[in-house]
């Protein structure tokens, strides 16, 4: 997949401004919930939040054995820290499984401060859109849109959340929103749909209530990607650490100016924030850095669709 450079610098590894050990990015006192946290990017995100001194990290996924192994690795690596690691088997494709997770959390008096939506449904490659089966298409929508929506709704509506406390929602999306992924049709379309949905939710919820940011983490070799896409389909990024550390930055006050937007982890956060053109467009265009939105140009003009900046 080609790359899209919004900033002069295009990172492929972590860097000081998003380091989880940076004091301004601390997650001390917070509980982090990561879907798909048993391996790959999800596991690296858990490591980054542990480095940021999170009080509790909960990883969920479909395979209990994989989650247990991941928790054991995290406890071993961060044995000297005060971070508590918990796993809970959950399949976000099913409402009953999602309800069971949040009932468990409530029963344990656990308030989740940061939700990282990383779990996703991949589908085998297809030569063109109309060759897809309806079942395959709807299966992907069920998890990538429906399951993530249910997780987000339960998160924002937590009964344990005191009034005035800010929550943080971080969503791992895909660069396929901005660049064509001809073969990965269902993944790109469903990720675009949910990223757009989160943008709408962010329009309705102020950042002081829940900070929402979606980002493209890069493309990495994983068990799922190799199974569904093969090993040589995309140019791969080398380092998981960039995605993991960027997730921590996205869950911090330093990222509040990107509330409701979609960015790439590769883009330099300092260069974005210091670019007057980017800041101008963020302030003046409700659809900028979103896959789609609506806005009113003037009192005399009807609402129009804005299909992203690229």
C-alpha positions in Angstrom: 0.0 0.0 0.0 1.3 3.5 -0.8 1.9 6.0 2.0 0.2 9.3 2.6 2.4 12.1 4.0 0.5 14.8 5.9 3.7 15.9 7.6 7.3 16.3 6.3 8.4 13.5 8.7 7.0 10.0 8.2 7.8 7.9 11.2 8.2 4.1 11.1 9.3 3.8 14.7 8.4 5.5 17.9 10.0 8.8 18.9 10.3 11.0 22.0 7.1 13.1 21.6 4.9 10.0 21.9 7.0 8.1 24.4 4.8 6.5 27.1 7.4 7.4 29.7 6.9 11.1 29.0 5.4 12.6 32.2 2.6 14.4 30.3 1.4 11.1 28.9 1.1 9.2 32.2 -1.8 6.9 32.6 -1.3 6.5 36.3 -4.6 5.8 38.2 -6.4 4.6 35.0 -7.9 1.3 33.9 -7.3 0.5 30.2 -9.4 -2.0 28.2 -7.9 -3.3 25.0 -9.9 -5.5 22.6 -7.8 -8.0 20.6 -5.1 -7.6 23.2 -3.7 -11.1 23.1 -1.2 -10.6 20.4 0.1 -8.4 17.6 -0.6 -4.7 17.9 -3.0 -5.2 20.7 -0.3 -6.8 22.9 2.1 -4.0 22.0 -0.5 -1.4 23.0 -0.8 -3.1 26.4 3.0 -2.9 26.8 2.9 0.8 26.0 0.2 1.6 28.5 2.1 -0.4 31.1 5.2 1.8 30.4 2.9 4.8 30.9 2.2 3.5 34.5 -1.5 2.5 33.9 -3.0 1.1 37.1 -4.9 -1.7 35.5 -4.8 -3.2 31.9 -7.5 -5.5 30.8 -7.0 -7.4 27.5 -10.0 -9.2 25.9 -10.3 -11.5 22.9 -11.9 -14.7 21.6 -9.1 -17.1 22.6 -8.7 -17.6 26.4 -5.4 -19.5 26.1 -3.8 -16.7 24.0 -5.0 -14.1 26.5 -3.6 -16.1 29.5 -0.2 -16.4 27.7 -0.2 -12.6 27.0 -1.0 -11.8 30.6 1.8 -14.0 31.8 4.2 -12.3 29.5 3.1 -8.8 30.7 3.3 -9.8 34.3 6.8 -11.1 33.8 8.0 -8.1 31.9 6.5 -5.5 34.3 7.0 -7.5 37.5 8.5 -4.5 39.2 5.6 -2.1 38.3 2.3 -1.7 40.1 0.2 -2.4 37.0 -2.4 -5.0 37.4 -3.0 -7.2 34.3 -6.4 -9.0 33.7 -7.7 -11.0 30.8 -11.3 -11.8 29.9 -12.5 -14.0 27.1 -14.9 -11.9 25.0 -16.1 -12.1 21.4 -17.4 -8.6 20.4 -19.2 -10.1 17.4 -21.9 -11.2 19.9 -24.0 -8.9 22.0 -24.3 -11.5 24.8 -20.5 -11.7 25.1 -20.2 -7.9 25.2 -22.9 -7.7 27.9 -21.2 -10.4 29.9 -17.9 -8.4 29.8 -19.4 -5.2 31.1 -21.5 -7.0 33.7 -18.3 -8.6 35.0 -16.5 -5.2 35.1 -19.4 -3.6 37.0 -19.6 -6.5 39.4 -15.9 -5.9 40.2 -16.5 -2.2 40.6 -14.1 -1.5 37.7 -14.4 1.8 35.9 -12.7 1.8 32.5 -11.0 5.1 31.7 -9.6 4.2 28.3 -11.1 1.9 25.7 -8.8 0.8 22.8 -10.8 -0.7 20.0 -8.3 -3.0 18.2 -10.2 -6.2 17.4 -11.3 -6.5 13.8 -12.8 -9.0 11.4 -10.7 -9.7 8.3 -12.0 -11.3 5.2 -10.2 -13.2 2.5 -9.1 -11.2 -0.6 -11.7 -10.7 -3.3 -11.0 -9.6 -6.9 -13.7 -7.0 -6.9 -16.6 -5.7 -4.8 -19.4 -7.4 -6.6 -17.7 -10.8 -6.2 -18.3 -10.6 -2.4 -21.0 -12.7 -0.9 -23.7 -10.9 1.1 -22.9 -13.1 4.1 -19.2 -12.2 4.1 -20.0 -8.5 3.8 -22.5 -8.6 6.7 -20.2 -10.7 8.9 -17.5 -8.0 8.6 -20.0 -5.2 9.3 -21.3 -7.2 12.3 -18.0 -7.0 14.1 -16.1 -4.1 12.7 -19.1 -1.8 13.0 -21.8 -3.4 15.2 -19.4 -5.0 17.7 -17.3 -1.9 18.1 -20.4 0.3 18.3 -21.7 -1.8 21.2 -18.4 -1.7 23.0 -18.2 2.1 22.6 -21.8 2.6 23.8 -21.2 0.5 26.9 -18.0 2.4 27.6 -19.5 5.9 27.3 -22.6 4.9 29.4 -20.7 3.3 32.3 -22.9 3.8 35.4 -19.7 3.9 37.6 -18.4 7.0 35.7 -18.7 10.1 37.9 -20.0 13.3 36.4 -17.2 15.4 35.0 -14.7 12.6 34.5 -13.2 12.5 31.0 -13.1 9.1 29.2 -10.8 8.3 26.3 -11.7 6.2 23.3 -9.0 5.1 20.8 -9.9 3.3 17.7 -7.4 1.5 15.4 -8.6 2.1 11.8 -6.9 1.6 8.5 -5.1 3.6 5.9 -7.4 2.0 3.4 -9.8 4.9 4.2 -7.3 7.2 2.3 -5.7 4.8 0.0 -7.3 2.1 -2.1 -7.0 -1.5 -0.9 -8.5 -3.2 -3.9 -8.5 -6.7 -2.5 -9.2 -5.9 1.2 -12.7 -4.6 0.3 -14.8 -5.5 3.4 -12.0 -4.5 5.8 -11.5 -1.0 4.3 -15.3 -0.4 3.9 -16.3 -1.5 7.4 -13.4 0.3 9.0 -14.3 3.5 7.1 -17.9 3.1 8.2 -17.1 2.8 11.9 -14.4 5.6 11.8 -17.1 7.9 10.3 -19.6 6.8 12.9 -17.1 7.7 15.7 -16.6 11.1 14.0 -20.4 11.7 14.3 -20.4 10.6 18.0 -17.5 13.0 18.6 -19.6 15.8 17.0 -22.3 15.1 19.6 -20.0 14.6 22.7 -17.6 17.3 23.8 -13.9 16.3 24.3 -14.4 17.0 28.0 -16.9 14.1 28.1 -15.1 11.5 26.0 -12.0 12.1 23.8 -12.3 10.1 20.6 -9.5 9.5 18.1 -9.1 7.0 15.3 -5.7 6.2 13.7 -4.0 4.1 11.1 -1.4 2.0 13.0 0.5 0.8 10.0 0.5 -2.6 8.3 2.2 -5.4 10.1 2.6 -9.1 9.6 0.3 -11.0 11.9 -1.4 -14.4 12.2 -4.6 -12.9 10.9 -3.1 -10.9 8.0 -1.0 -13.8 6.8 -4.0 -16.2 6.9 -6.3 -13.9 5.0 -4.0 -11.8 2.8 -0.8 -13.8 2.5 2.7 -12.6 3.4 3.6 -10.5 0.4 0.5 -8.4 -0.4 1.4 -5.2 1.3 4.6 -3.3 2.2 4.9 -3.9 5.9 6.0 -1.6 8.7 8.7 -2.9 10.9 7.9 -1.7 14.4 4.8 -2.3 16.5 6.1 0.2 19.0 5.0 3.2 16.9 1.4 2.0 17.0 1.5 1.1 20.7 3.0 4.4 21.8 0.8 6.4 19.5 -2.3 4.8 21.2 -1.0 6.1 24.6 -0.5 9.6 23.1 -4.0 9.5 21.6 -5.4 8.8 25.0 -3.8 11.8 26.6 -4.7 15.5 26.9 -1.9 16.3 24.3 -4.2 14.8 21.6 -7.4 16.6 22.5 -7.2 18.9 19.5 -7.8 15.8 17.3 -11.1 14.9 18.9 -13.2 13.0 16.4 -10.5 12.9 13.7 -8.6 10.1 11.9 -4.9 10.3 11.5 -1.9 8.1 10.7 0.5 7.0 13.5 3.3 7.8 11.0 2.5 11.5 11.0 4.6 13.6 13.3 2.4 15.0 16.1 4.5 18.1 16.6 4.5 18.9 12.9 0.8 18.5 12.7 0.1 20.7 15.6 2.5 23.4 14.4 1.2 23.5 10.8 -1.0 26.6 10.4 -2.9 25.1 7.4 -3.8 21.9 9.3 -4.9 23.9 12.3 -6.9 26.2 10.1 -8.7 23.3 8.4 -9.4 21.5 11.7 -11.0 24.7 13.0 -13.0 25.5 9.9 -13.9 22.2 8.3 -15.9 19.8 10.3 -15.2 17.0 7.8 -11.4 17.5 7.7 -9.5 14.3 8.7 -12.7 12.3 8.7 -13.9 9.7 6.2 -17.2 11.6 5.8 -19.4 14.2 7.5 -22.1 16.8 6.8 -22.0 20.5 7.4 -24.0 23.6 6.6 -22.1 26.1 4.4 -24.5 29.0 5.1 -28.1 29.7 6.0 -29.0 29.7 2.3 -27.3 26.4 1.4 -28.4 22.9 2.1 -26.2 20.4 3.9 -23.6 18.7 1.7 -21.6 15.6 2.2 -17.8 16.0 2.6 -16.0 12.8 1.7 -12.7 13.4 3.4 -9.8 15.7 2.4 -7.9 13.2 0.2 
